[in-house]
Amino acid sequence: MDRNETICNCMGVTHGEIVDAITADGLTTVDEVGEATGAGTGCGGCQDTIQEILDETNR
């Protein structure tokens, strides 16, 4: 996945911003990512993708 790909259209959050927040802050849940970046806090349609990014990043 491209770092510049927008994951959360509602909040304009990219894949790279989510990965950076996960690694910098040790995030483990979609809610934590939402608190840190705003991703997934609008319509919620991207929450499954955020979970996939969490799973991949925290391997």
DSSP file (Angstrom, degrees, kcal/mol; ACC not computed):
  #  RESIDUE AA STRUCTURE BP1 BP2  ACC     N-H-->O    O-->H-N    N-H-->O    O-->H-N    TCO  KAPPA ALPHA  PHI   PSI    X-CA   Y-CA   Z-CA
    1    1 A M              0   0    0      0, 0.0     2,-0.2     0, 0.0     0, 0.0   0.000 360.0 360.0 360.0 137.5    0.0    0.0    0.0
    2    2 A D    >   -     0   0    0      1,-0.1     3,-1.8     4,-0.0    13,-0.4  -0.520 360.0-133.6 -73.7 134.5    1.3    3.5   -0.9
    3    3 A R  T 3  S+     0   0    0      1,-0.3    13,-2.8    -2,-0.2    14,-0.4   0.790 107.0  52.5 -57.2 -29.2    2.1    5.7    2.1
    4    4 A N  T 3  S+     0   0    0     11,-0.2    -1,-0.3    10,-0.1     2,-0.3   0.479  80.1 117.6 -89.6  -2.2    0.2    8.6    0.3
    5    5 A E    <   -     0   0    0     -3,-1.8    10,-2.4     1,-0.1     2,-0.5  -0.486  70.0-122.7 -68.6 129.0   -3.0    6.6   -0.3
    6    6 A T  E     +A   14   0A   0     -2,-0.3     8,-0.3     8,-0.2     3,-0.2  -0.607  33.9 173.8 -74.8 124.1   -5.9    8.1    1.6
    7    7 A I  E    S+     0   0A   0      6,-2.6     2,-0.7    -2,-0.5     7,-0.2   0.822  72.8  42.8 -96.2 -43.8   -7.4    5.5    3.9
    8    8 A C  E  >> -A   13   0A   0      5,-2.0     5,-1.5     1,-0.2     4,-1.5  -0.883  62.2-178.9-109.4 102.4  -10.0    7.8    5.7
    9    9 A N  T  45S+     0   0    0     -2,-0.7    -1,-0.2     1,-0.2    -2,-0.0   0.849  80.2  59.1 -68.7 -34.0  -11.7   10.0    3.2
   10   10 A C  T  45S+     0   0    0      1,-0.2    -1,-0.2     2,-0.1    29,-0.1   0.900 122.1  23.0 -61.7 -41.3  -13.8   11.7    5.8
   11   11 A M  T  45S-     0   0    0      2,-0.1    -1,-0.2    -3,-0.1    -2,-0.2   0.449 103.8-121.3-107.5  -3.7  -10.8   13.0    7.8
   12   12 A G  T  <5 +     0   0    0     -4,-1.5     2,-0.4     1,-0.2    -3,-0.2   0.871  52.9 160.8  67.7  38.3   -8.2   12.9    4.9
   13   13 A V  E   < -A    8   0A   0     -5,-1.5    -6,-2.6    25,-0.1    -5,-2.0  -0.799  26.1-146.1 -99.0 132.0   -5.8   10.5    6.7
   14   14 A T  E  >  -A    6   0A   0     -2,-0.4     4,-1.8    -8,-0.3    -8,-0.2  -0.451  25.3-110.5 -93.3 165.6   -3.2    8.6    4.7
   15   15 A H  H  > S+     0   0    0    -10,-2.4     4,-2.6   -13,-0.4     5,-0.2   0.913 118.9  53.1 -56.5 -45.9   -1.8    5.1    5.1
   16   16 A G  H  > S+     0   0    0    -13,-2.8     4,-2.7     1,-0.2    -1,-0.2   0.880 106.0  52.0 -61.3 -40.3    1.6    6.6    6.1
   17   17 A E  H  > S+     0   0    0    -14,-0.4     4,-2.0     2,-0.2    -1,-0.2   0.887 111.5  47.6 -64.4 -38.3    0.0    8.8    8.8
   18   18 A I  H  X S+     0   0    0     -4,-1.8     4,-2.5     2,-0.2    -2,-0.2   0.941 113.2  46.9 -68.1 -47.2   -1.7    5.7   10.3
   19   19 A V  H  X S+     0   0    0     -4,-2.6     4,-2.6     1,-0.2     5,-0.3   0.917 112.0  51.5 -60.5 -43.7    1.5    3.6   10.2
   20   20 A D  H  X S+     0   0    0     -4,-2.7     4,-2.5    -5,-0.2     5,-0.2   0.908 111.2  47.1 -60.8 -42.5    3.5    6.4   11.7
   21   21 A A  H  X S+     0   0    0     -4,-2.0     4,-2.3     2,-0.2     6,-0.5   0.904 111.9  51.0 -66.3 -40.8    1.1    6.9   14.6
   22   22 A I  H  X>S+     0   0    0     -4,-2.5     4,-1.2     1,-0.2     5,-1.0   0.940 116.5  39.6 -60.9 -47.9    1.0    3.1   15.2
   23   23 A T  H  <5S+     0   0    0     -4,-2.6    -2,-0.2     2,-0.2    -1,-0.2   0.874 118.0  47.0 -74.0 -36.5    4.7    2.8   15.4
   24   24 A A  H  <5S+     0   0    0     -4,-2.5    -1,-0.2    -5,-0.3    -2,-0.2   0.880 125.9  27.4 -72.0 -37.3    5.4    6.0   17.3
   25   25 A D  H  <5S-     0   0    0     -4,-2.3    -2,-0.2    -5,-0.2    -1,-0.2   0.401 101.8-118.9-110.0   1.7    2.7    5.5   19.9
   26   26 A G  T  <5 -     0   0    0     -4,-1.2    -3,-0.2    -5,-0.2    -4,-0.2   0.868  45.0-175.5  64.9  37.3    2.5    1.7   20.1
   27   27 A L      < +     0   0    0     -5,-1.0    -1,-0.2    -6,-0.5     3,-0.1  -0.373  19.4 172.1 -70.6 144.8   -1.2    1.7   19.0
   28   28 A T        +     0   0    0      1,-0.1     2,-0.3    -2,-0.1    -1,-0.1   0.463  54.7  56.6-130.6  -7.6   -3.0   -1.6   19.0
   29   29 A T  S  > S-     0   0    0      1,-0.1     4,-1.9    25,-0.0     5,-0.1  -0.891  75.4-121.4-129.6 159.3   -6.7   -0.8   18.4
   30   30 A V  H  > S+     0   0    0     -2,-0.3     4,-2.4     1,-0.2     5,-0.1   0.875 115.2  55.9 -62.0 -38.7   -8.8    1.0   15.8
   31   31 A D  H  > S+     0   0    0      2,-0.2     4,-2.4     1,-0.2    -1,-0.2   0.902 105.8  50.2 -62.4 -41.1  -10.1    3.3   18.5
   32   32 A E  H  > S+     0   0    0      2,-0.2     4,-2.2     1,-0.2    -1,-0.2   0.904 110.0  50.3 -63.8 -40.7   -6.5    4.3   19.5
   33   33 A V  H  X>S+     0   0    0     -4,-1.9     4,-2.7     1,-0.2     5,-0.6   0.908 110.3  51.3 -62.4 -41.2   -5.8    5.1   15.8
   34   34 A G  H  X5S+     0   0    0     -4,-2.4     4,-2.0     1,-0.2    -2,-0.2   0.906 110.2  48.0 -61.5 -43.2   -8.9    7.2   15.7
   35   35 A E  H  <5S+     0   0    0     -4,-2.4    -1,-0.2     1,-0.2    -2,-0.2   0.884 117.6  42.1 -64.5 -38.7   -7.9    9.1   18.8
   36   36 A A  H  <5S+     0   0    0     -4,-2.2    -2,-0.2    -5,-0.2    -1,-0.2   0.839 135.8  10.6 -78.3 -34.7   -4.4    9.7   17.4
   37   37 A T  H  <5S-     0   0    0     -4,-2.7    -3,-0.2     2,-0.2    -2,-0.2   0.606  90.0-118.8-122.8 -17.6   -5.2   10.6   13.8
   38   38 A G    ><< +     0   0    0     -4,-2.0     3,-1.7    -5,-0.6     4,-0.2   0.234  64.3 144.6  89.6 -12.9   -9.0   11.0   13.5
   39   39 A A  T 3   +     0   0    0     -6,-0.5    -1,-0.3     1,-0.3    -2,-0.2  -0.352  67.1  14.2 -62.8 134.7   -9.1    8.1   11.0
   40   40 A G  T 3  S+     0   0    0     -3,-0.1    -1,-0.3    -2,-0.1     7,-0.1   0.485  97.4 103.4  83.1   3.3  -12.3    6.0   11.3
   41   41 A T  S <  S+     0   0    0     -3,-1.7    -2,-0.1    -7,-0.1    -1,-0.0   0.486  72.9  56.6 -98.8  -3.0  -14.1    8.6   13.4
   42   42 A G  S    S-     0   0    0     -4,-0.2    -3,-0.0     0, 0.0    -4,-0.0   0.725 131.0 -17.8 -88.7-103.3  -16.4    9.9   10.7
   43   43 A C  S    S-     0   0    0      1,-0.0    -2,-0.1     0, 0.0     0, 0.0   0.710  81.4-131.9 -79.8 -20.7  -18.6    7.4    8.9
   44   44 A G    >   +     0   0    0      1,-0.0     3,-1.5     3,-0.0     4,-0.3   0.455  67.7 127.9  84.9   0.4  -16.5    4.4   10.1
   45   45 A G  T 3  S+     0   0    0      1,-0.3     3,-0.3     2,-0.1     4,-0.2   0.684  70.5  51.4 -64.9 -18.2  -16.3    2.9    6.6
   46   46 A C  T 3> S+     0   0    0      1,-0.2     4,-2.4     2,-0.1    -1,-0.3   0.385  77.2 100.5 -99.2   3.3  -12.5    2.6    6.8
   47   47 A Q  H <> S+     0   0    0     -3,-1.5     4,-2.2     1,-0.2    -1,-0.2   0.851  80.2  53.1 -62.5 -35.2  -12.3    0.8   10.2
   48   48 A D  H  > S+     0   0    0     -4,-0.3     4,-1.9    -3,-0.3    -1,-0.2   0.902 110.6  48.0 -64.3 -39.5  -11.7   -2.6    8.6
   49   49 A T  H  > S+     0   0    0     -3,-0.2     4,-2.2     2,-0.2    -2,-0.2   0.893 109.3  52.9 -67.4 -39.8   -8.8   -1.2    6.6
   50   50 A I  H  X S+     0   0    0     -4,-2.4     4,-2.6     1,-0.2    -2,-0.2   0.907 107.9  51.8 -60.6 -41.7   -7.4    0.4    9.7
   51   51 A Q  H  X S+     0   0    0     -4,-2.2     4,-2.7     1,-0.2    -1,-0.2   0.904 108.2  51.3 -61.9 -41.1   -7.5   -3.0   11.4
   52   52 A E  H  X S+     0   0    0     -4,-1.9     4,-2.3     2,-0.2    -1,-0.2   0.900 110.3  48.8 -61.9 -40.8   -5.7   -4.5    8.5
   53   53 A I  H  X S+     0   0    0     -4,-2.2     4,-2.7     2,-0.2     5,-0.2   0.906 111.3  50.4 -66.3 -41.2   -3.0   -1.9    8.8
   54   54 A L  H  X S+     0   0    0     -4,-2.6     4,-2.5     2,-0.2    -2,-0.2   0.941 111.4  47.9 -58.8 -48.4   -2.7   -2.5   12.5
   55   55 A D  H  < S+     0   0    0     -4,-2.7    -2,-0.2     1,-0.2    -1,-0.2   0.910 115.6  44.7 -60.8 -43.4   -2.4   -6.2   12.0
   56   56 A E  H >< S+     0   0    0     -4,-2.3     3,-0.8     1,-0.2    -1,-0.2   0.903 116.5  44.8 -68.5 -42.6    0.3   -5.7    9.3
   57   57 A T  H 3< S+     0   0    0     -4,-2.7    -2,-0.2     1,-0.2    -1,-0.2   0.841 112.8  50.0 -73.2 -34.1    2.3   -3.1   11.2
   58   58 A N  T 3<        0   0    0     -4,-2.5    -1,-0.2    -5,-0.2    -2,-0.2   0.187 360.0 360.0 -94.4  17.2    2.2   -4.8   14.6
   59   59 A R    <         0   0    0     -3,-0.8    -1,-0.2    -4,-0.1    -2,-0.1   0.507 360.0 360.0 -63.7 360.0    3.4   -8.2   13.3
